[in-house]
Every structure is written in structure tokens, then in C-alpha cells.
Amino acid sequence: MKILILGNNLAAWMTAKALSVYSHFEVTIAGKKSSNNLPAIQSALPYFDEYLKLAQIPKNEFTQQVINQPLLAHQVMTNINNASQQHWFAFSEYGAPLGPLEFHQAFARLKHNRWVKDDFCNYSLAVLQAKHGKYQVSSKNPNSAYSTYVNGYIIDTASFIHYLQMSCPKVKQLDAIPPLTAAHDLIINCSIAPSKMPLTANSISWLEPSCQKFTGQYHKTIEMTAHGLLSKLALPDNKNMSQCQLTLNHLPDALSDDQTAINRIVAQYTQQASDIRVSKQLTPAENQAFYRASHIAFDVQWQQLKSWSYSAIDTISVFIVNLFEHFPRRNDNQKLNSIFTEHYTKQIQSLQRYDQLLHAIFSKETNNNSINLFKESGRILQLDPDLIKPDWIIGLLMSFDIIPAKCSPYANQLTEAQLVSHCEKIKSVFNQKVKNI
């Protein structure tokens, strides 16, 4: 089967790597090397593991060949009324159930009665590791405390693309896009024609050899500033020196051509000479994928930097994993398009709901259904499919002091002393685990 991939970029090479696993696919990448404004460093959600499995990339090979580090938790820093606060949340379970009683329900009752002053995030083994700059690979043994979390990744984009290219020696490359004829059984479009890309300013990104404000390991820092959300990612480079990328998200469009204003803003967040660039996003009116028979196109959102909560690598992973669930279908590419597009769109919407929830928490919105349901009942609004697990959402909400108003009946059947004892045992076990790493 002959497959033509349009575009010489991150999406094209991730797709080619997944296809190259199968010997009966003849894969060609067509197009000049892309110069799209992808961030140099990206943070990928744990869903990226699904792509690694599909592309048959062993985790130990990935970690050795690609510049990366585990991402265990997010740290959000706020400054309200000159009072600085830190909020942590992870890809993790929190605490442990007490019989039929979920841990967050037990914690909520203690919080209401002021029996606990500790932060909810300290009952996550992943958060505790991130705070102490330690990392232990998660376990598949359900009886192990190390099975309570998974990790994402902080990835050097150029290093990852280079690895993919070196691991696909049989993939053909063409500098120019050939005529799109019936010579190819399937065309996968990973590029967007410039005429289809009206641009507006969305974020500023810059790289620094080191980042004095970012000293932690295994986590991502997001700081709420006067100019939007400032996210910080750090990676060691080949010379064992840290490289830090800072991104200010959701800037007004008026800054798109005002380099002086951009430099003035960046100067407030760095003391080093920086390689400053304005990242671009597509306008919403053009934010549609193009489909036809024998032709599948990436949703152009993978090239956007609008979200700090998920990256281009995440959306590409979702695309490829969904594509392989419905592919190949002999002589029926139109049906493939229809089914694939429906599933792919639903999963992208799952990531978008996650992003919207985060913004609702930061802006203290009062009309978010997920937040209101949790406040009322302690339950999570779960839709199918949902790439973000309920435990992660619970940890996020509780870390921002969004506590259920009503306690579970099971919680009311136990004494405060029993609940406090349960919390102390969990904390003791987790602290000892971190100390032993």
C-alpha cells in the first residue's frame, strides 16, 4: 500500500514512524523541511505513551535517544493581594480509599471541620516526588504505591524529530509535493497551505541557556501574570547545561507587529538576552480540517500554541492512535474518513474540555458545569471518550481549594479521629517512599 504524507514536519515524521512498523506500507514524505513555529520544548501528557506503543518505540530507547525528562506534576503560582500561593496537581491518584469511602470525600469532611491543615496535593506520591526533585518509574503492580501515578514528558522537539528521522530509514523523501494522483492509495496531509493560514499573535516564546526562576525538576511551572499565563519548561542539553523555554500565552492580537512592546514585556520576565519570537495561531474561521476520498488531513490545531495544558505532540498522538484504530479499510477510504473524523474530534474535545476547566479555575468562573457538579456532590462529570482521568481532575480541583459542599454518607459514619489516622498513615508511607528514592 502506497501512502503519501504531505509535509516535512513533526506530525509527518510521527506518522511515518508509526506506519513504518508495517512492512507492507510504502511511505513517502513530500515537502521541504517545515519552519512552523512549534515550541522548542514541549510537555506531553501521559497519553503520549499510547503513541510510543503504537510506533513500537521502547520507553528506555526513547529516554536514551531523545532529550527529555519525566513530567510528574504541574505547579501553578498565583499572587493575589501580595500573597503568593502555590498549587500542585499531578497525573495521579490521591491518598487511598477507606473501604467504600473515596479519599477526597474523607479529606473534604476533615477540611470542613478544620481537622486538617495540610494541602490535598501532599497526598499524591507524584507531587511529593516533584517537590523534592526525585523520580521513580511508576509500577504496573497494583499493590505498589508507585502504581498510583503516571508521568508525562518534557521533550526537546528537534531532538525528537531527529530520532524519528533516524529510525525510519526506509521512508522516502521528496523536496516537492508531486501531483496528487491515484498512484497513492492514501494521502495524509500534515501541512497547511500558506493561503489558508491567516495569522494572529497568540503567544511569545523564548529560550534561555538557564532559567534562574525555575529550579525544580520533573514538573512544569505556570505563573499567573499581568500578561497572561507564563509557563516554564526546563531541559538539560547535551552539555549538561539547562535550557529553559518560557511562553506567555493568550496575548492580545495588537502585539503581533509591535516588536518593541514585545521586548518590553519579555524584559519583565528575564534578565538574559533572549531569542524572542512571536508564535502564531490560525483564526477560528479557518480552524477546520479538509477531507475527501483517499485523503485524510490533520486538524490544523496541532500547529497552534493556544494551550499550555497540552501540546502539539499530544494532538498528533491522538490523531495517529485514532487513525490506526480505523485503518486500513480496503477500498473504502470515504468511510474511514467519516468514522475516524468523528472519533478524533471527540478526543480533541476532551483535551479542550481539560483546557477550559483549567481556565475556569484560574478565572474563578461560576458557570462551569464540571466545577459546579463537584462542588455540589464531589462527583466528576465524565464524558466518553475522556483522555483526562477523574482522579487527575479531582486533584486539580481540590488543590485549588474547590471542596465538595456535601460529604459522602460513608464519611459521616466515621469519626474525625478515624479519618485523621487514615490520612496520617498515608502521608507517613508516601514520605518514606520519597525519602528512599
Number of C-alpha atoms within 10 A of each C-alpha: 11 14 19 25 26 24 24 20 19 26 25 25 24 21 24 28 24 21 21 19 14 10 10 10 14 18 25 19 25 22 18 15 11 12 8 13 15 22 23 16 24 22 26 23 24 20 19 19 19 14 22 18 13 16 20 13 17 11 12 8 9 14 14 9 14 18 20 23 21 22 26 31 27 21 21 21 18 17 12 9 6 7 7 9 11 14 19 26 27 29 27 27 24 26 25 19 13 16 8 8 15 17 20 24 24 26 25 25 22 21 18 14 9 9 15 17 8 11 15 25 24 21 26 26 28 32 26 24 24 24 17 13 14 18 19 14 11 15 14 11 10 9 9 10 19 19 16 22 22 23 25 21 21 23 24 22 21 16 15 18 18 14 17 22 16 10 15 17 10 14 17 13 16 14 12 12 15 11 7 10 8 10 10 16 16 19 22 19 21 25 22 17 6 8 6 11 15 13 14 19 20 23 27 25 24 20 23 19 17 17 19 11 11 15 11 16 21 26 32 23 23 23 17 16 13 8 14 15 21 23 21 23 26 30 22 16 14 8 6 8 11 14 17 22 20 25 23 26 21 18 17 13 13 11 17 19 12 10 13 9 13 16 14 10 15 21 13 8 13 15 11 14 12 15 9 16 15 20 24 23 21 21 13 9 7 11 14 13 14 13 16 12 14 19 20 23 21 24 22 19 19 22 25 19 25 20 16 18 21 19 24 22 24 21 25 24 25 22 25 22 21 19 20 13 10 14 12 13 10 8 10 11 19 16 14 20 20 13 14 19 20 11 18 21 14 16 20 19 15 19 21 15 15 17 16 15 20 16 13 16 16 14 9 11 12 10 9 13 12 17 25 18 14 21 18 13 15 22 16 18 13 12 9 8 13 16 18 18 13 17 18 16 24 23 24 23 22 22 20 19 14 18 24 25 14 15 20 18 10 14 21 12 8 12 10 17 11 11 19 15 11 18 21 12 12 18 18 11 14 22 15 10 16 18 12 8 9
